[in-house]
Amino acid sequence: GLWFLLALILVLYFLVVFVIWVPEKQKLFQEDCGIPEHLKGGMADTLLFRVTMTISWWKSVCMSQPAVAPFPKWQGWPQLIITAGSWISLL
């Protein structure tokens, strides 16, 4: 009945994705066209990369706060150094 039809649709979907779509994407990412890997997937990959980098930057800012908090006189420059150091570690 209905469950069989839903299972058949699900199986066909995974068949299409893993037999047709994945090999096409593998060819795209394996060719050398001078585009960085994180941008080869188009707008979706670019957006995902930028969101990930933004979250990483905010994480580094938030993680630097406990290191700066015990030193009230240092509230300006250590935070910049710690944040810059975390950016360097992402590269």
N, C-alpha and C positions, 0 to 999 in steps of 0.2 A: 503494500500500500504506500502510504505517504512516507514512512520511514525509509523504505527501499528507494524511493525516488530521491529523497534528500541525500542518502548515502551515495547513490549513483552520481548525483551532481557534485558532491564533495570529492569523490574519487576522480572524476573527470577534471575538476578544477586543479587538483594537485598534479595530475598527469600533465596537463597543459603547462603548469608553472614549472615543474621540474624537468620535463622532457624538452620543451620548446623555449621557454623564457630564460631559464638559467644558462643554457649554453650560449645564447645570444649575448647575454650580459657578460659572460666570461670572455667571449671574443672581444667585446668592447674594452674591457679592462686590461686585456693582455696586449693589445696593440700599442705601439709606441708612437704617439702623435704629439708629444710635447705638453700635453695637458696634465696637471697634477692628478693623482689618483682620486682625491677627495672631490674633484670637480667633474669627473668624467660621467657621472650619472645624471647630469643635468641640474635643473633648478632645485629639485627635491634634495639632492645630495649637497648642493651648495647651502641651502637653508639649514639642513641638518648639521653641517659643519659649523656654520656661524652660531647656531644655537648652542652647540656643544662647547665651542670656544668661549661664548659668553658665560655659560654656566661655570666653566673652569676658571674664568677670570674672577667671577663673583665668589667662588669657593676659595680662591687664593686670598681675596680681600677679607673674607670672613675668618679664614684660618689665621690671618696675621693679627687679628684683633687681640686674642689672648696673649700673644707675645708682646704687644705694645701696652696693653692695659696696666701692668704693674708699674710702668714708668710714666707718670703724668707729664713730666717735663719733655719727654721724647715724642709727643703725640704726632709730630709732623714727619720728620725725615725717616725714622726706622720703618714706618709703614710703607713708604715709597720704595725703600730698599727691599723689603720682604716681598712686596707685590712684584717688583721688577724681577727678583730672583725666581719667583714662581712662574713668571712669564717665560724666563729663559729655560726653565726646566720643561716647559711644554714644547719647546722647539726641537 
